[in-house]
Amino acid sequence: MPILVVCSHCGRSARFADNDAGLAVSCLGCRKTLRVQAPVKQPKPMPVIEEPAPWVKPVARASAGQAVAAPAPGARPHRAGSNGQAAAPAGGKVVVVKPESRPPAAPTAVAKQTGAPTTEDEGPKLARLATTGMVLIAVFAAGMIGLKVYSYLTGPAESPQAAATGPATSGPTTAPAAGSTPNAAAVAPVPVAPVPVAPAPAAVPLPLGIVGLDAIELHGTVKVDAYDSATGEYDDAKAADTALVASNGPVRLFGEGAIKGSVRPGPDAPLKLSKKTKVTGSTASIERALVAEPVDVTALAAGATRAAELPEGVMTNGNLTLAGKRTVAIPGGVYDVHDLTIDTRATLRCDGPVTLLVRGRVTVMGAIEAHQNRPKNLVIQVAGTGPVVLATRADVYADVYAPQSSLDVSGRGDFFGRLTARTVKVSGRWGFHVDQSLGK
């Protein structure tokens, strides 16, 4: 059949033969090139064959008790019309149709045709619903049993007023009659023994010695021993072997030296000893961490000596500073300063027991002399985190307490007393002599 082609540019149409399908042609109107498309063949519809229901017989039908014409031999039967009667063909005779019983339809088929629920579909659903209900009932029963057991073990709840004032009624109670069930509220609860709680371990007081709460490093040549200033001056020949070097962290001893006493690192910290360092005491780790209390600034500042009582030129903007070749003597008392600075050629002499409350940093490169060369007469307490630097060649008698500061000792000399800081680092040539009288 001819193929109709319509130009998409000018709308002009033309017909082409079937064998022109697929060719490129020019439009007679606008001369544009077009393509002849092959016609799409539509598939033929499948024939629908209607089959009669299984219970329908290919004979003329009528109501029960009615007469119909039977078909002649060899003739095609006719179905009943809309009125339920069949037209008798030529040559047929009239017969009486007997009542016919249809086979009963299956319940499932009827339900599917009508949309009603069936036993086949509802069976599994009912079984699942029954199982779910049984599970819920079991869970609820288990919860109720658990609640009863908990109430029985813990006893009835008691209000704070009842606990404070005692029971609401007093007097003798009557026993239940024979054969009667006692009231559940009157049954005494089962006593529950209290769980013993171990007391918290007490804080370990800081020991006498060289204490670096976080770490200790000793370089150069270091000698550590102990003595008691209450019995006299230090004597190397009578030095005790009860000194202590301790930390919550690692302890590293480089260089060479002798430790007359113990070296104790933290519970899980390492200990490093050089081959040229000798330790006479224990090197085992401490059992519990050392705890350092903060400096009591309020108490110290309350009894601080006024700056006006110091010699002229000692206090500047809250700082105690000695510069140049100068020796300054201060009376005994408590001094609240920000920074403490003593230059290389300067000397600070204490004419009585002195306590220095330092809120900033400490730098001692000159000399600082304690009254009667007793460490307990020169107490330096650092309240902040400012560093403490002892870079002197003079002997120092002092009790230094700086739990939040780093302590750096360099140069050469002897230190008598006690050192406590966050970290301790020593270099040069030093002898440390722990004064055991500070703990008395």
C-alpha positions as CSV (number, residue, x, y, z in Angstrom):
1,M,0.0,0.0,0.0
2,P,1.3,3.6,-0.6
3,I,3.3,5.3,2.1
4,L,2.2,8.8,3.2
5,V,5.1,11.2,4.0
6,V,4.4,14.6,5.5
7,C,7.1,17.3,5.5
8,S,7.9,18.5,9.0
9,H,9.1,21.9,7.7
10,C,6.3,23.0,5.3
11,G,3.6,20.5,6.1
12,R,3.2,19.3,2.5
13,S,2.4,15.6,2.0
14,A,3.2,13.1,-0.7
15,R,2.7,9.4,-1.3
16,F,5.4,6.9,-2.2
17,A,5.4,3.2,-3.2
18,D,6.1,0.4,-0.6
19,N,9.5,-0.3,-2.2
20,D,10.6,3.3,-1.5
21,A,10.7,2.7,2.2
22,G,14.0,3.8,3.7
23,L,14.9,6.2,0.8
24,A,15.9,9.9,1.2
25,V,13.7,12.1,-1.0
26,S,13.3,15.9,-1.4
27,C,10.1,17.7,-0.5
28,L,8.3,19.2,-3.5
29,G,7.5,22.3,-1.5
30,C,10.5,23.4,0.5
31,R,13.2,21.0,-1.0
32,K,14.1,19.7,2.3
33,T,15.4,16.1,2.5
34,L,13.0,13.7,4.0
35,R,13.2,10.0,4.9
36,V,10.4,7.6,3.7
37,Q,9.5,5.6,6.8
38,A,8.3,2.0,6.4
39,P,4.8,1.5,7.7
40,V,4.5,-0.1,11.1
41,K,2.6,-3.4,10.8
42,Q,0.0,-3.8,13.5
43,P,-0.2,-7.4,14.9
44,K,-3.3,-9.3,14.3
45,P,-5.6,-9.7,17.3
46,M,-5.8,-13.2,18.7
47,P,-9.3,-14.8,18.3
48,V,-11.2,-15.1,21.5
49,I,-12.8,-18.5,21.8
50,E,-15.6,-18.7,24.3
51,E,-16.1,-22.1,25.8
52,P,-19.2,-23.0,27.7
53,A,-19.1,-23.7,31.4
54,P,-18.5,-27.4,32.2
55,W,-22.1,-27.9,33.4
56,V,-23.7,-26.4,30.2
57,K,-24.8,-29.1,27.8
58,P,-24.9,-28.4,24.1
59,V,-28.6,-29.0,23.8
60,A,-31.7,-26.8,23.8
61,R,-32.5,-25.7,27.3
62,A,-35.8,-24.9,28.9
63,S,-37.2,-24.6,32.3
64,A,-38.0,-27.8,34.2
65,G,-41.3,-29.4,33.0
66,Q,-41.4,-27.4,29.7
67,A,-41.5,-29.0,26.3
68,V,-38.8,-28.3,23.8
69,A,-38.2,-29.6,20.3
70,A,-35.5,-32.3,20.1
71,P,-33.1,-31.9,17.2
72,A,-33.3,-34.3,14.3
73,P,-30.6,-36.8,13.9
74,G,-27.4,-35.2,12.5
75,A,-28.8,-31.6,13.0
76,R,-26.8,-29.0,15.1
77,P,-28.5,-28.3,18.5
78,H,-29.8,-24.8,19.1
79,R,-29.3,-23.0,22.5
80,A,-32.2,-21.5,24.3
81,G,-33.0,-17.8,23.7
82,S,-33.4,-15.2,26.2
83,N,-36.8,-16.6,27.3
84,G,-35.3,-19.9,28.3
85,Q,-37.0,-21.8,25.4
86,A,-35.4,-23.3,22.3
87,A,-36.7,-23.2,18.8
88,A,-37.2,-26.6,17.4
89,P,-35.5,-27.2,14.0
90,A,-37.3,-28.8,11.2
91,G,-37.9,-32.5,11.6
92,G,-37.5,-32.4,15.4
93,K,-39.9,-33.5,18.0
94,V,-40.9,-32.1,21.3
95,V,-39.3,-33.5,24.5
96,V,-39.8,-32.6,28.1
97,V,-36.7,-31.3,30.0
98,K,-36.2,-32.8,33.3
99,P,-34.9,-30.8,36.3
100,E,-31.1,-30.7,36.2
101,S,-28.9,-30.4,39.2
102,R,-25.7,-28.3,38.7
103,P,-22.5,-29.5,40.4
104,P,-22.0,-27.3,43.4
105,A,-19.2,-24.7,42.9
106,A,-16.1,-25.0,45.1
107,P,-16.2,-22.6,48.0
108,T,-12.8,-21.1,47.1
109,A,-13.9,-20.4,43.5
110,V,-17.1,-18.8,44.6
111,A,-15.4,-16.6,47.2
112,K,-12.8,-15.5,44.7
113,Q,-15.6,-14.5,42.2
114,T,-17.6,-12.6,44.8
115,G,-14.6,-11.1,46.7
116,A,-15.6,-12.6,50.1
117,P,-12.9,-14.0,52.4
118,T,-12.2,-17.7,52.2
119,T,-11.2,-20.3,54.8
120,E,-8.0,-21.0,52.8
121,D,-6.9,-17.3,53.1
122,E,-8.1,-16.8,56.7
123,G,-6.5,-19.9,58.2
124,P,-2.8,-18.8,58.2
125,K,-3.9,-15.2,59.3
126,L,-5.8,-16.6,62.3
127,A,-2.9,-18.9,63.2
128,R,-0.5,-15.9,63.2
129,L,-2.8,-13.8,65.3
130,A,-3.2,-16.6,67.8
131,T,0.6,-17.0,68.1
132,T,1.1,-13.3,68.6
133,G,-1.5,-13.1,71.3
134,M,0.0,-16.0,73.1
135,V,3.5,-14.4,73.0
136,L,2.1,-11.1,74.4
137,I,0.3,-12.9,77.2
138,A,3.5,-14.7,78.1
139,V,5.5,-11.5,78.2
140,F,3.0,-9.8,80.3
141,A,2.9,-12.7,82.7
142,A,6.7,-12.7,83.0
143,G,6.7,-9.0,83.7
144,M,4.1,-9.4,86.5
145,I,6.1,-12.2,88.1
146,G,9.3,-10.1,88.0
147,L,7.5,-7.2,89.6
148,K,6.1,-9.4,92.4
149,V,9.6,-10.9,93.0
150,Y,11.1,-7.4,93.1
151,S,8.5,-6.1,95.5
152,Y,9.0,-9.1,97.8
153,L,12.8,-8.7,97.9
154,T,12.8,-4.9,98.4
155,G,9.9,-4.7,100.8
156,P,7.1,-2.1,100.9
157,A,8.1,1.5,100.1
158,E,8.3,3.8,103.1
159,S,7.9,7.6,102.9
160,P,10.4,9.9,104.4
161,Q,7.9,11.0,107.1
162,A,7.2,7.5,108.1
163,A,10.9,6.7,108.3
164,A,11.5,9.7,110.5
165,T,8.5,9.4,112.8
166,G,8.1,5.6,112.9
167,P,4.9,3.5,112.3
168,A,1.6,5.3,112.2
169,T,0.0,3.1,114.9
170,S,1.3,1.6,118.0
171,G,0.2,-1.1,120.4
172,P,-0.1,-4.9,120.2
173,T,-1.1,-6.4,117.0
174,T,-3.7,-9.2,116.7
175,A,-2.7,-12.5,115.1
176,P,-4.8,-13.7,112.2
177,A,-7.6,-16.1,112.9
178,A,-7.0,-19.8,112.4
179,G,-7.4,-20.8,108.7
180,S,-7.2,-17.2,107.5
181,T,-4.6,-15.8,105.1
182,P,-2.5,-13.0,106.6
183,N,-2.4,-9.7,104.8
184,A,0.4,-9.3,102.4
185,A,1.2,-5.8,103.7
186,A,1.7,-7.2,107.2
187,V,4.3,-9.7,106.1
188,A,7.8,-8.5,107.1
189,P,10.1,-7.9,104.1
190,V,13.2,-10.1,103.7
191,P,16.2,-8.1,105.1
192,V,18.8,-7.3,102.5
193,A,22.4,-7.0,103.8
194,P,24.1,-3.8,102.8
195,V,26.9,-4.0,100.4
196,P,30.2,-3.0,102.0
197,V,31.9,-0.1,100.3
198,A,35.6,0.1,100.6
199,P,36.8,3.5,101.8
200,A,38.7,5.7,99.4
201,P,42.4,5.5,99.8
202,A,43.9,8.4,101.7
203,A,46.1,10.7,99.8
204,V,49.8,9.9,100.2
205,P,51.6,12.8,101.9
206,L,54.5,14.2,100.0
207,P,57.7,12.6,101.2
208,L,60.8,14.5,102.0
209,G,63.3,14.7,99.2
210,I,63.4,15.7,95.6
211,V,59.8,15.3,94.2
212,G,58.8,15.9,90.6
213,L,55.1,15.2,90.3
214,D,55.2,14.6,86.5
215,A,58.9,13.8,85.8
216,I,62.5,14.0,87.1
217,E,65.7,14.3,85.0
218,L,69.2,14.5,86.6
219,H,72.1,15.3,84.3
220,G,75.8,15.9,85.0
221,T,77.2,14.9,88.4
222,V,74.7,14.6,91.1
223,K,75.0,13.5,94.7
224,V,72.0,13.0,96.9
225,D,71.9,12.2,100.7
226,A,70.1,13.2,103.9
227,Y,70.9,14.9,107.2
228,D,69.0,16.6,110.1
229,S,69.7,20.3,110.6
230,A,68.1,20.2,114.0
231,T,71.1,18.2,115.3
232,G,73.8,20.4,113.7
233,E,75.3,21.4,110.4
234,Y,75.7,19.0,107.5
235,D,78.6,16.6,107.7
236,D,79.4,14.5,104.6
237,A,80.9,11.8,106.8
238,K,77.7,11.4,108.8
239,A,75.2,11.8,105.9
240,A,72.3,9.4,106.1
241,D,71.2,7.1,103.3
242,T,67.5,7.9,103.7
243,A,67.2,10.4,100.9
244,L,64.4,10.0,98.3
245,V,63.9,10.9,94.7
246,A,60.3,10.2,93.7
247,S,57.8,11.0,90.9
248,N,54.4,10.0,89.6
249,G,56.0,9.8,86.2
250,P,59.3,8.7,84.8
251,V,62.7,9.2,86.6
252,R,65.8,9.4,84.4
253,L,69.3,9.6,85.8
254,F,71.9,10.5,83.2
255,G,75.5,11.3,83.8
256,E,77.1,10.0,87.0
257,G,76.5,10.2,90.7
258,A,75.5,8.5,94.0
259,I,72.1,8.4,95.5
260,K,72.1,7.5,99.2
261,G,68.5,6.5,99.4
262,S,65.7,5.4,97.1
263,V,64.7,6.3,93.6
264,R,61.0,5.7,93.0
265,P,59.2,6.2,89.6
266,G,55.5,6.4,89.2
267,P,53.2,3.2,89.3
268,D,53.4,2.7,85.5
269,A,56.4,4.9,84.7
270,P,59.9,3.8,83.6
271,L,63.1,4.2,85.5
272,K,66.4,4.9,83.7
273,L,69.7,4.7,85.5
274,S,73.0,5.3,83.9
275,K,75.8,2.8,84.5
276,K,77.7,5.5,86.4
277,T,74.9,6.2,88.9
278,K,74.8,4.2,92.1
279,V,71.6,3.8,94.2
280,T,71.8,2.3,97.7
281,G,68.0,2.1,98.4
282,S,65.0,0.8,96.6
283,T,64.2,1.5,92.9
284,A,60.7,0.0,93.0
285,S,57.7,2.0,91.7
286,I,55.5,3.8,94.2
287,E,52.3,2.1,95.1
288,R,50.0,5.1,95.0
289,A,50.3,8.5,93.3
290,L,51.7,11.4,95.2
291,V,49.2,14.3,95.7
292,A,50.4,17.9,96.2
293,E,48.0,20.4,97.8
294,P,47.8,23.9,96.1
295,V,49.4,26.8,97.8
296,D,47.1,28.5,100.4
297,V,47.3,32.0,98.9
298,T,44.6,33.5,101.1
299,A,46.2,32.5,104.4
300,L,49.7,33.6,103.4
301,A,48.5,36.9,101.9
302,A,46.5,37.8,105.0
303,G,49.6,37.9,107.1
304,A,52.0,39.3,104.5
305,T,54.4,42.1,105.6
306,R,53.7,45.5,104.0
307,A,56.1,46.5,101.2
308,A,56.8,49.8,103.0
309,E,58.6,47.9,105.7
310,L,61.2,46.6,103.2
311,P,64.4,48.6,102.4
312,E,64.1,51.2,99.8
313,G,64.4,50.0,96.2
314,V,63.7,46.4,96.9
315,M,60.0,46.3,95.8
316,T,59.1,47.6,92.4
317,N,55.6,47.3,91.0
318,G,55.0,44.3,93.3
319,N,58.2,42.5,92.2
320,L,61.1,41.8,94.5
321,T,64.2,42.5,92.4
322,L,67.9,42.8,93.2
323,A,70.1,44.0,90.4
324,G,73.8,44.7,90.3
325,K,76.4,44.1,93.0
326,R,74.2,44.6,95.9
327,T,73.4,42.9,99.3
328,V,70.0,43.6,100.8
329,A,68.9,42.3,104.2
330,I,65.2,41.9,104.9
331,P,63.6,41.2,108.3
332,G,61.7,38.0,109.1
333,G,58.1,37.9,107.8
334,V,55.8,36.9,104.9
335,Y,56.2,38.7,101.7
336,D,53.6,38.6,98.9
337,V,55.4,39.3,95.6
338,H,54.7,38.8,92.0
339,D,58.2,37.9,90.7
340,L,61.4,37.2,92.6
341,T,64.6,38.1,90.7
342,I,68.2,38.0,92.1
343,D,70.9,38.9,89.6
344,T,74.3,37.2,89.4
345,R,76.2,39.6,91.7
346,A,73.3,40.4,94.1
347,T,72.6,38.8,97.5
348,L,69.4,38.6,99.4
349,R,70.0,38.0,103.2
350,C,67.2,37.0,105.5
351,D,67.6,38.3,109.1
352,G,64.8,36.0,110.4
353,P,62.4,33.3,109.2
354,V,61.1,34.4,105.8
355,T,58.3,33.1,103.7
356,L,58.1,34.3,100.1
357,L,54.7,33.9,98.4
358,V,55.5,34.2,94.7
359,R,52.6,34.6,92.3
360,G,54.8,34.8,89.1
361,R,58.2,33.4,88.4
362,V,61.4,32.8,90.5
363,T,64.9,33.5,89.0
364,V,67.9,33.2,91.4
365,M,71.3,33.6,89.7
366,G,73.0,35.3,92.7
367,A,72.9,34.3,96.4
368,I,70.0,33.9,98.8
369,E,70.9,33.3,102.4
370,A,68.6,31.8,105.0
371,H,68.7,32.7,108.6
372,Q,71.2,30.5,110.5
373,N,71.6,28.4,107.4
374,R,68.4,26.5,108.3
375,P,66.1,25.4,105.4
376,K,63.0,25.9,107.5
377,N,63.9,29.7,107.8
378,L,63.5,30.3,104.1
379,V,60.3,29.0,102.5
380,I,59.5,29.8,98.9
381,Q,56.0,28.9,97.8
382,V,55.0,29.5,94.2
383,A,51.2,29.8,93.7
384,G,51.0,30.0,89.9
385,T,52.6,28.1,87.1
386,G,55.5,30.4,86.6
387,P,58.9,28.7,86.2
388,V,61.5,28.4,88.9
389,V,65.1,28.8,87.9
390,L,68.1,28.2,90.2
391,A,71.2,29.1,88.2
392,T,73.7,30.0,90.9
393,R,77.1,29.0,92.2
394,A,76.2,29.6,95.8
395,D,74.8,27.2,98.4
396,V,71.0,27.4,98.9
397,Y,69.2,26.6,102.2
398,A,65.5,26.6,101.4
399,D,62.2,24.7,101.4
400,V,60.9,25.2,97.8
401,Y,57.3,24.2,97.1
402,A,56.0,24.8,93.5
403,P,53.5,22.1,92.7
404,Q,52.4,23.6,89.4
405,S,55.8,24.9,88.2
406,S,58.8,23.6,86.3
407,L,62.0,23.6,88.3
408,D,65.3,24.0,86.5
409,V,68.6,23.8,88.5
410,S,71.9,24.5,86.8
411,G,75.4,25.6,87.6
412,R,77.2,24.1,90.6
413,G,76.7,24.2,94.4
414,D,74.9,22.5,97.2
415,F,71.2,22.6,98.0
416,F,70.0,21.9,101.5
417,G,66.4,21.4,102.3
418,R,63.6,20.1,100.1
419,L,62.4,20.5,96.4
420,T,58.9,19.9,95.2
421,A,57.7,20.9,91.7
422,R,55.7,19.7,88.8
423,T,58.9,18.7,86.9
424,V,62.5,18.8,88.1
425,K,65.5,19.0,85.8
426,V,69.0,19.2,87.2
427,S,72.2,19.8,85.2
428,G,75.8,20.7,86.2
429,R,77.5,19.6,89.4
430,W,75.2,19.6,92.4
431,G,74.8,18.0,95.8
432,F,71.3,17.7,97.3
433,H,71.0,17.2,101.0
434,V,67.5,16.4,102.2
435,D,66.8,18.0,105.6
436,Q,64.7,15.5,107.5
437,S,63.9,18.1,110.2
438,L,61.4,19.7,107.8
439,G,59.0,16.8,108.4
440,K,59.0,17.1,112.2
